[in-house]
């Protein structure tokens, strides 16, 4: 894969440990970094974001090859591996930093995100309306090192076993054809 085929996608879907573990499984997704986006503060750290004063969301930013996996496929994985109908909450994680959000990097991503969201809502895929925000990407602050590759580095941790493993099992059933070999 050449560098020219790499594009960025930035998604918030609750705790970034879960989201990172999901997208790391996909063929055509290369670098996946946990971090923070969408806030008003000029810096973001776990401590600051957790305080609720920066307006940042926990996100993952990934580099992917659109010739291998389309942005639309990434959106399908995003929507179907978290609950996009709960405002500022994913499971036990509560607060605006856990909101469901797509940060688009260009007009194509914005259009695709709006289309996929509308299509899923109109089809009644979820019991409630999708509340996922679609916002212009402005900045990304990479999370602290101990947040990177969290599931890979801590597979036996209780959070990983009780929260991340079930998400990965669900993803493997829904998206078997998209997984790395």
N, C-alpha and C positions, 0 to 999 in steps of 0.2 A: 504494500500500500504506500502510495506516495503522500507526502505532506499536503499536497494540493487537494486531496480527497478528504481531508479532515474538516469536520464542522463541529460546532459546539452546541450543546443543549443544556439547559439549566432547569431543574425541576425541584419543587418542594412538595413532599408528601408525608410529613410527619418527621420522625426521628431520622436523621441522615444515615445512621448506621444501617437501617433497614433498606432504605432506598439505594444506597451504595451497593449492598450485597446483591440486590435484585439486578441492577444494571451491569454489574461485573460478570454476570453469567451469560451475557448476550454476545453472539458472534457479530463482529463489526464494531463493537464498542471497545475502545482502547483505554484511554486514561479515564478514571472516575475519581473525582476528588470531592470529599465532604467539605462544606463551607457554609457561608452565610451570604444572602443577597436580599435586596429589596428594602433595605432600611434607610433611615435618614442620617444616621451617625456616620462619621467619616472613618470609622474603624469598627471592627467587630471581632469579638472573642466569645468563647463559650460563656464565660461569666457575664459579660455585658448583654449578650443576646438573651440569656436565660433570665436576666433581670426584667425583661420586657420593656426596656427603655429605648431600644435602638430601632424597633420596627422591622428588624431583619427576620427572615425565615431561615430555618435550617434547610439546606438544599444540597443537591449534588450537581456538579458540573461535569459533563462527560464530553469526551472527544469521540466521534464516531465517523465511520466511512459510509456516506449515503449510497454508495454503490453496493454495499453489503447489507445494510439495514436502513430502511427509510425513516424519516422523521415521523411519519404517520405510524409506523410500527412501534417506534419508541413511545409515542403518545398512547397507543393501545396498551402497552405494558404499564405505563405510568397510571392510567385510569383504572386498570383492572387489578392492580396489586396494592391499592390502598382504598380508603373510603373517601371518595371525592364529594360526599354529601354532608360531611360534618364540618362546621365552621370552627376553625382554630382548635382542632382536636383530631388526634389519631389514637384510638384506644385510650390508654391511661395517660398519654401525653397531652397536656392541655395548655393552651396559650397561643398567641399569634405567631410565635416562632415555629409552630407545628402546622401552620395553615397549608392548604392544598393550593399550589400556585405553579404556573408555567411562566417562566421568564423567556420571552421570545427574543431572538437575536437579529431577526430580519423580517421583512414583510411576508415571505413565504411561511415562516414558522408561525407567525401571528394568524394568518389565514387558515393554515392547517389545524392549529389548536382550536380556533373558533368553530371550524367545521366539525372536527371530531367530537368536541364537547356537545355541540348542538345535536349531532347525529345520535349520540348515546342518550342524551336527554329525551329526544323525540321517540326513540325506540323503547324507552322505559327500562333500560338495562338495570338501573338502580331504583329502589323503592321511593327514594326522595330525589329532589332536584339537585343537580351538580352545582356546588358552590365554588369550585376551583376558579381562582382569579387568573387572568391572563394579562400579564404586565410586561412592559418594555424592560429588557435587561439593561441595567446601568452599571453594576459593579459586582464583583465576586471577591470575597475574602476567604481564603483557604483556612479551614479549621486547623486547630492544633494537631500536631503529629499523632497523638494518641487516639484521635478520632479517625484517622485514615486507615483503611483496610481493617476496620474494627472486627467484623465477623471473621475474616481470615485469620486474624491474630488472636482472637478470643472465642473460638467456636464452642467451647465448653461452658462459657459464662451463662448464668441463668437467663439473662435477658436474651441472649442469642438463641438459647434452646427453646424458650417459651414464646418469643415474639418473632424472631427472624426466621428460624427454621420452618414454621408453618407458612410464612409468606413465600419462602423459596419452594416449598412443596407445592403450593397453589400455582406459582409461576411455572414450575416444571410441567404441570398438567395442562395449563392453558397455552403455553408457548414452547412446547417441546421442539418445534421446528426452528426456533430462533436461538437455541442454546448452543454454546461452544461445545465442540466435540472433545 
